Amino acid sequence: MKIVGVGGGTGLPVLLGGLRELHDAGAGPFDVIAIVAVSDNGGSTGVLREAFSMPAMGDIRKCMIALAPESSLLTSVCEHRFDNPASFAGHPLGNLILSALYQMSGSFTEAVSQACDLLELSGRVLPATEAPVTLCGLYDDGGVACGESNIPQAGRRISRVWLEMQNGKRDAPSAAPGVIEALAEADAIVLGPGSLYTSIIPNLLVPEIADAIYKSPAVKICVSNLMTQFGETDGYSAADHLRALLEYLPAIDVCVLNSAPIGTGVAERYSKLGSEMVSGTTEDEDEIRRIGVIPVAAPLVRSGETKARHDPESLARLVVSLARGFAGAHQILCSQGNGR
């Protein structure tokens, strides 16, 4: 079985970490592949991508760490951030290693592949594209912002997003080597959790990727976020998240919702930051069914955390169960001559 996660940020690594744990515990066999957005322009990533004219590597690094052995010293070292001297301050070593491998190989995909081998990953990580792209967003009020870190803005609802190349044109970037093949061979394609407009949808703005997912016979699973994101999805319900995603990929089969409550203290902290819980109530499920997608609700919150996070193992087990269930149903349909 092949499971492909699509996204970036801090969300996709949660799923990958859970799948790695299941893989290491012998709950397979299955292969895990991550397809990761490369449009981030903030922090260390923004500095290095501008300095070396390369795609963003920060989310790539996070996904590699999630699939790497926890006991590895190299894994820990790659997450180390320099605090002195000033010229290196804030840079994780993993970002610098990816930048060095890119300069040495001349290929971002090859640099990522070499880093994956170096960390001995339980899976593969692929950049969505090798092109150094910029994410831009249009708001309902007609305003435009460019640069992933600039798009979430308080009081402004995002209408749509797109990618621009370095020349400022909206030329369609090509998918990185291996991405389309991975999607074609997938048994399950999982979008999320993660920032809707700045981590998940940017992958779908590579036309070849959106087309390959749409045509794939794999079950397409959307994992709804636990909380809204201030300045990006203010006031969004689970159905609102799904509708926005369907504008870029009209081919979602299942929407995974959290049915467990968020701790009062955690919810209050998020409320002060302008975020609220994205619930998995009966009303949410009914609305998702009306959209034409199957809702699947389960308790997915990780307990004992100061932040609202999916429990990696619970989420991974649910994804694997859905993948196996749909794969079995697909085989039955095909044997009856009704395969899609």
C-alpha positions as CSV (number, residue, x, y, z in Angstrom):
1,M,0.0,0.0,0.0
2,K,1.2,3.5,-0.9
3,I,0.1,6.5,1.1
4,V,0.9,10.0,-0.2
5,G,0.5,13.0,2.0
6,V,0.2,16.5,0.4
7,G,0.8,19.7,2.3
8,G,3.5,21.4,4.4
9,G,3.9,23.6,7.4
10,T,3.4,21.9,10.8
11,G,0.4,19.8,9.8
12,L,1.7,17.3,7.4
13,P,4.6,16.3,9.7
14,V,2.0,15.2,12.3
15,L,0.5,12.7,9.8
16,L,3.9,11.6,8.7
17,G,5.2,11.0,12.2
18,G,2.2,8.9,13.0
19,L,2.7,6.8,9.8
20,R,6.3,6.4,10.7
21,E,5.4,5.1,14.1
22,L,3.0,2.6,12.7
23,H,5.6,1.5,10.1
24,D,8.3,1.1,12.7
25,A,5.8,-0.9,14.9
26,G,5.3,-3.4,12.0
27,A,1.7,-2.2,11.3
28,G,2.4,-2.2,7.5
29,P,3.4,-3.0,5.0
30,F,2.9,0.5,3.4
31,D,5.1,3.1,1.8
32,V,4.8,6.8,2.8
33,I,5.5,9.6,0.4
34,A,5.2,13.3,1.2
35,I,4.6,15.9,-1.5
36,V,5.5,19.3,0.1
37,A,4.8,22.9,-0.9
38,V,7.9,25.1,-1.5
39,S,6.4,28.6,-1.5
40,D,7.2,29.6,2.1
41,N,9.1,33.0,2.3
42,G,9.4,33.5,6.0
43,G,12.2,33.1,8.6
44,S,15.3,31.1,7.7
45,T,13.7,29.6,4.7
46,G,13.0,33.1,3.2
47,V,16.5,34.2,3.7
48,L,18.1,31.1,2.2
49,R,15.8,30.8,-0.8
50,E,16.5,34.5,-1.7
51,A,20.3,34.0,-1.2
52,F,20.5,30.9,-3.3
53,S,17.6,31.4,-5.7
54,M,16.1,28.0,-4.7
55,P,12.7,26.7,-3.7
56,A,11.7,26.9,0.0
57,M,13.2,24.2,2.1
58,G,11.8,24.7,5.6
59,D,8.7,22.6,5.2
60,I,10.7,19.9,3.4
61,R,13.0,19.7,6.5
62,K,10.1,19.4,8.9
63,C,8.6,16.5,6.9
64,M,12.0,14.7,6.7
65,I,12.5,15.0,10.4
66,A,9.0,13.5,10.9
67,L,10.0,10.5,8.9
68,A,13.5,10.1,10.4
69,P,14.4,7.8,13.3
70,E,13.8,9.7,16.6
71,S,16.9,8.2,18.2
72,S,19.2,9.5,15.5
73,L,21.7,12.2,16.6
74,L,21.7,13.5,13.0
75,T,17.9,14.0,13.2
76,S,18.4,16.2,16.4
77,V,21.3,18.1,14.9
78,C,19.3,19.0,11.8
79,E,16.7,20.7,14.0
80,H,19.4,22.7,15.9
81,R,19.1,26.5,15.3
82,F,22.1,28.7,15.6
83,D,21.9,31.6,18.0
84,N,25.4,33.0,17.4
85,P,27.0,34.6,15.4
86,A,24.3,36.9,14.0
87,S,24.8,35.9,10.4
88,F,23.7,32.3,11.3
89,A,21.1,33.2,13.9
90,G,17.7,31.4,13.5
91,H,18.9,29.0,10.8
92,P,18.3,25.3,11.5
93,L,21.2,23.2,10.4
94,G,18.9,21.1,8.2
95,N,18.1,24.2,6.1
96,L,21.8,24.8,5.6
97,I,22.4,21.2,4.7
98,L,19.7,21.3,2.1
99,S,21.1,24.6,0.7
100,A,24.6,23.0,0.5
101,L,23.3,19.9,-1.2
102,Y,21.4,22.1,-3.7
103,Q,24.5,24.0,-4.6
104,M,26.5,20.8,-4.9
105,S,24.0,18.9,-7.1
106,G,22.3,21.8,-9.0
107,S,19.0,20.0,-8.5
108,F,16.6,20.7,-5.6
109,T,14.9,17.2,-6.0
110,E,18.3,15.6,-5.9
111,A,19.3,17.6,-2.9
112,V,16.2,16.5,-1.0
113,S,16.8,12.9,-2.1
114,Q,20.3,12.9,-0.8
115,A,19.1,14.4,2.5
116,C,16.5,11.7,2.8
117,D,19.2,9.1,2.3
118,L,21.4,10.8,4.9
119,L,18.6,10.7,7.5
120,E,17.6,7.1,6.6
121,L,13.9,8.0,6.3
122,S,11.0,5.6,6.7
123,G,9.6,7.0,3.5
124,R,10.3,9.6,0.9
125,V,9.9,13.4,0.7
126,L,9.4,15.2,-2.7
127,P,9.1,18.9,-3.4
128,A,5.9,19.8,-5.3
129,T,8.0,21.7,-7.8
130,E,11.6,22.7,-8.4
131,A,10.7,26.2,-9.4
132,P,11.3,29.0,-6.9
133,V,7.7,30.2,-6.8
134,T,5.9,33.0,-4.9
135,L,2.4,32.5,-3.5
136,C,0.0,35.4,-4.0
137,G,-3.5,36.0,-2.7
138,L,-6.5,38.0,-3.7
139,Y,-8.9,39.2,-1.0
140,D,-12.7,39.8,-1.2
141,D,-12.0,43.6,-0.9
142,G,-9.9,43.5,-4.1
143,G,-6.5,43.8,-2.4
144,V,-3.6,41.6,-3.3
145,A,-0.6,40.3,-1.2
146,C,2.4,38.3,-2.4
147,G,4.6,36.1,-0.3
148,E,3.2,33.3,1.8
149,S,4.0,34.9,5.1
150,N,2.2,38.1,4.0
151,I,-1.1,36.5,3.0
152,P,-2.8,35.8,6.4
153,Q,-4.2,39.2,7.4
154,A,-6.7,40.1,10.1
155,G,-10.2,41.1,8.8
156,R,-9.5,40.2,5.2
157,R,-11.1,37.1,3.7
158,I,-9.1,35.3,1.0
159,S,-10.8,34.9,-2.3
160,R,-8.2,32.9,-4.2
161,V,-4.5,32.2,-4.4
162,W,-2.0,31.6,-7.2
163,L,1.7,31.0,-7.8
164,E,4.0,33.4,-9.6
165,M,7.4,32.6,-11.1
166,Q,10.6,34.6,-10.4
167,N,9.9,36.7,-13.6
168,G,6.6,37.8,-12.0
169,K,4.5,35.9,-14.6
170,R,1.8,33.3,-13.7
171,D,3.5,30.6,-15.8
172,A,2.4,27.2,-14.7
173,P,5.3,25.6,-12.7
174,S,6.1,21.9,-13.5
175,A,5.8,19.2,-11.0
176,A,9.2,18.0,-9.6
177,P,10.5,14.7,-10.8
178,G,8.8,11.7,-9.2
179,V,5.7,13.5,-8.0
180,I,3.3,12.5,-10.8
181,E,4.5,8.9,-10.6
182,A,4.0,8.8,-6.8
183,L,0.4,10.1,-7.2
184,A,-0.4,7.7,-10.0
185,E,0.7,4.7,-7.9
186,A,-1.0,5.9,-4.6
187,D,-3.7,3.9,-2.8
188,A,-4.5,6.9,-0.7
189,I,-3.8,10.6,-1.1
190,V,-4.2,12.7,2.1
191,L,-4.5,16.5,2.0
192,G,-3.9,18.1,5.4
193,P,-3.9,18.8,8.2
194,G,-2.3,22.2,7.8
195,S,-2.8,25.8,6.7
196,L,-5.5,25.7,4.0
197,Y,-4.3,28.5,1.7
198,T,-0.6,28.6,2.5
199,S,0.4,24.9,3.0
200,I,-2.2,22.6,1.3
201,I,-3.6,24.5,-1.7
202,P,-0.2,25.7,-3.0
203,N,0.6,22.1,-4.0
204,L,-2.6,22.1,-6.1
205,L,-1.5,25.3,-7.9
206,V,1.0,23.1,-9.8
207,P,-1.5,22.1,-12.6
208,E,0.1,18.7,-13.1
209,I,-0.3,17.8,-9.5
210,A,-4.0,18.8,-9.3
211,D,-4.6,16.9,-12.6
212,A,-2.8,13.8,-11.4
213,I,-4.7,13.7,-8.1
214,Y,-8.0,14.2,-9.9
215,K,-7.3,11.3,-12.3
216,S,-5.9,9.0,-9.6
217,P,-8.1,6.0,-8.5
218,A,-6.7,6.4,-5.0
219,V,-9.1,7.5,-2.2
220,K,-8.7,11.2,-1.6
221,I,-8.9,12.1,2.0
222,C,-9.1,15.7,3.4
223,V,-8.2,16.0,7.1
224,S,-10.0,19.0,8.6
225,N,-8.0,21.3,10.9
226,L,-8.7,21.3,14.6
227,M,-8.7,25.1,14.8
228,T,-9.3,28.0,12.5
229,Q,-6.2,30.0,11.5
230,F,-6.3,33.7,12.4
231,G,-6.2,35.9,9.3
232,E,-6.6,32.9,6.9
233,T,-9.7,30.9,7.8
234,D,-11.5,33.1,10.3
235,G,-15.0,31.7,11.0
236,Y,-14.5,28.7,8.7
237,S,-16.5,25.6,9.5
238,A,-15.2,22.2,8.4
239,A,-17.6,22.4,5.4
240,D,-16.1,25.8,4.6
241,H,-12.6,24.4,4.6
242,L,-13.8,21.6,2.3
243,R,-15.6,23.9,-0.1
244,A,-12.5,26.0,-0.5
245,L,-10.3,23.0,-1.2
246,L,-12.8,21.7,-3.8
247,E,-12.4,24.9,-5.8
248,Y,-8.9,23.7,-6.6
249,L,-9.5,20.0,-6.5
250,P,-13.1,18.8,-7.2
251,A,-12.3,15.2,-6.3
252,I,-12.4,14.7,-2.5
253,D,-13.9,11.4,-1.3
254,V,-13.6,11.6,2.5
255,C,-13.4,14.4,5.0
256,V,-11.9,13.4,8.4
257,L,-13.2,15.4,11.3
258,N,-12.3,15.5,15.0
259,S,-15.1,14.6,17.4
260,A,-13.2,15.1,20.7
261,P,-13.4,18.3,22.7
262,I,-10.5,20.7,23.0
263,G,-9.3,21.4,26.5
264,T,-10.8,24.6,28.0
265,G,-7.4,26.1,28.7
266,V,-6.2,25.4,25.2
267,A,-9.4,26.7,23.6
268,E,-9.1,29.9,25.7
269,R,-5.5,30.5,24.6
270,Y,-6.5,30.1,20.9
271,S,-9.6,32.3,21.4
272,K,-7.3,35.1,22.6
273,L,-5.4,34.7,19.3
274,G,-8.5,34.9,17.3
275,S,-8.9,31.1,16.6
276,E,-11.8,28.8,17.3
277,M,-12.4,25.1,17.2
278,V,-13.4,23.5,13.9
279,S,-15.9,21.0,15.2
280,G,-17.0,17.6,13.9
281,T,-20.7,17.9,15.0
282,T,-23.7,16.2,13.4
283,E,-24.5,19.4,11.6
284,D,-21.0,19.6,10.1
285,E,-21.3,16.0,8.9
286,D,-24.7,16.6,7.3
287,E,-23.3,19.7,5.5
288,I,-20.4,17.7,4.2
289,R,-22.7,14.9,3.0
290,R,-24.7,17.5,1.1
291,I,-21.5,18.6,-0.6
292,G,-21.0,15.1,-1.8
293,V,-18.2,14.0,0.4
294,I,-18.2,11.2,3.1
295,P,-17.6,12.6,6.6
296,V,-15.7,10.4,9.0
297,A,-15.5,11.7,12.6
298,A,-13.2,10.3,15.3
299,P,-11.5,11.5,18.5
300,L,-8.2,12.8,17.1
301,V,-7.0,15.4,19.6
302,R,-3.7,14.7,21.3
303,S,-4.2,15.1,25.1
304,G,-1.9,16.8,27.5
305,E,-0.7,19.4,25.0
306,T,-0.5,23.1,25.4
307,K,-1.5,23.5,21.7
308,A,-4.3,21.9,19.7
309,R,-2.7,19.1,17.8
310,H,-3.9,15.9,16.1
311,D,-2.7,12.8,17.8
312,P,-0.2,11.4,15.2
313,E,-0.9,7.7,15.9
314,S,-4.7,8.0,16.0
315,L,-4.7,10.0,12.7
316,A,-2.4,7.6,11.0
317,R,-4.4,4.6,12.1
318,L,-7.6,6.1,10.7
319,V,-5.9,7.0,7.4
320,V,-4.5,3.5,7.0
321,S,-7.9,2.0,7.9
322,L,-9.6,4.2,5.3
323,A,-7.0,3.4,2.7
324,R,-7.4,-0.3,3.2
325,G,-11.2,-0.1,3.2
326,F,-11.4,1.8,0.0
327,A,-8.7,-0.4,-1.7
328,G,-10.7,-3.5,-0.8
329,A,-14.0,-2.0,-2.1
330,H,-12.2,-0.9,-5.3
331,Q,-10.9,-4.4,-5.9
332,I,-14.4,-5.8,-5.5
333,L,-15.9,-3.3,-7.9
334,C,-13.1,-4.0,-10.5
335,S,-13.7,-7.7,-10.2
336,Q,-17.4,-7.0,-11.0
337,G,-16.5,-4.8,-13.9
338,N,-17.6,-1.6,-12.2
339,G,-14.2,-0.1,-11.2
340,R,-14.0,3.6,-11.7
